[in-house]
Amino acid sequence: MQSLDKLNPVISGYYPDPSVVRVEEDYYLVNSSFEYFPGVPIFHSRDLLHWTPLGHVLTRQSQADLRTSSSSDGIYAATLRYHAGRFYMITTDVRGIGNFYVTAEQPGGPWSDPVLLPHGGIDPSLFFDEDGRAYVTVQNGAGLESHIIQYEIDPATGKVLTEPVRIWNGDEGPWVEGPHLYKIKGLYYLMTASGGTGSRHREIIARSSTPYGPFEDKPEPILTHNGLQEHPVQCLGHADLVEDVSGNWWAVFLGTRPIDGKYAPLGRETFLAPVTWTEDGWPVIDNNEGTVVSAPDANAACAESRQGAGLQGGFGPEWAFLRSYEEERYSWTERAGWLAVRGNRYTLEDEAPAVFACIRQKHHRMEMAVSLDFIPAKDGEYAGLAARLNNRGYLFWGLGRAEGKRIAQLLVRDGDQQQVHTYGLSSQEAVALRLRCDGEYYSCAYSADGVLWHEAEHRVHVRSLSPEVNGGFTGVCLGLHATGTGADSTAVAYYEGFCYRPL
């Protein structure tokens, strides 16, 4: 296997809370998706290192209606399992339908409608025992009161067979969550995250001779960097274990790569590390040893970005949308070689299904560009490129109208502050738009001919689009945004030649 220090994170960008399963020689992995639709991205690999996106699990509104989900609500941590020829994905729609699972014969779908579950808080997991019993293991309570409960179901119907039982309190840290139950060499191992998803994050484990305990705690975390504040990889935790075809054990988990040790605009990414076993039978990954490292940004996994294929007849499997996908707002046939986008009434300011088609930002140093033909019919109509963390942290760069004249417009939201910068345009022709990040600042430019570029004077520090400053559980998503600000846009935005590349 290739050196992990050159490939971690194995899935870069905002892909947190990974869960993995092996089916013969194939591996499949899912992540949280929060307010983005479709929900729960799913990937395939043959070696645990190189992951190909298959699409999403929750692709229909009947599975996940996120139209009223606030930022960082929606679909929380998912668990992926395989049993008796079927795939099972179990998750939480926070402040929506709650805990549920869906099933499919193939990982690419189609996946079933939700089977609702009545018990627990967030992060449910499924475990299929050798005797045919199926257990739901799930977080319950909040903060310091978090603990793990468990009950049995009939996986064919979702019928609850037993009352929920409190089985573990964790290490008494806040937010004992993301539980997974395994049976390894005759013992039941219960593994959870603890400490919250920030700098105190850690993965802890306990074991028992029965699935309901009592559980013997391992005194120390099996995964954390909470004692290595200067390490370039932080917030490790929320892990899942998998055994490879050779009998070796591995862990996938989330981590961040903060810039200057402070800001992580890419959000929580998916990392991989080997699992070693102590003589007395405990798994260990990296308990403040610092062995989990990451590659230089330009060499990270997925540097050959498939996202650069862009808008050629349809959105690829890595594309997502803010809360909802309204098919009628996008057309590839209206103008040959261009994508027509019709903005609705919502902007990125609103916690509503604004028109925003996006991909994850995967590199600290990157460039996104597109050609845009758009002549707004009235003030408040604008279209272009956007970088969005949430409704408290975003920037928009594109074409708008002010006092009857077409302008280039930069909108920046940073917490309670919004800035608007405008630049005059002398032509009504299509323009090229560019948005770059150098690892410290986002910068914007436009060009009438693709050769001579006009730089926007204002740059945006990455802190404005980082969860550490403006909150939430996501990372930056990049893409196309159009709006009429309070009413559907009467002007159509035509996009051509979208590309994303690391610098």
Buried (B, 14 or more C-beta within 10 A) or exposed (E): EEEBEBBBBBBBBBBBBBBBBBEEEEBBBBBBBBBBBBBBBBBBBEEBBBBEBBBBBBBBEEBBBBBBBBBBBBBBBBBBBBBEEBBBBBBBBBEBBBBBBBBBEEBBBEBBEBBEBEBBBBBBBBBBEEEEBBBBBBBBBEEEEBBBBBBBBEBEEBEBEEEBEEBBBBBEBBBBBBBBBBEBEEEBBBBBBBBBBBBBBBBBBBBBEEBBBEBEBBEBBBBBBBEBEEBBBBBBBBBBBBEBEEEEBBBBBBBBBBBEEEBBBBBBBBBBBBBEEEEEEBBBBBBBEEBBBBBEBEEBBBBEBBBBEBBEEEBBBBBBBBBBBEEEBBBBEEEEEBBBBBBBBBBBBBBBBBBBBBBBBBBBBBBBBBBBBBBBEEEBBBBBBBBBBBBBBBBBBBBBBBEEEBBBBBBBBBEEEEEEBBBEBEEEEBBBBBBBBBBBBBBBBBBBEEEEEBEBEBBBBBBBBBBBBBBBBBBBBBBBBBBBBEEBBEBBBBBBBBBBBBE
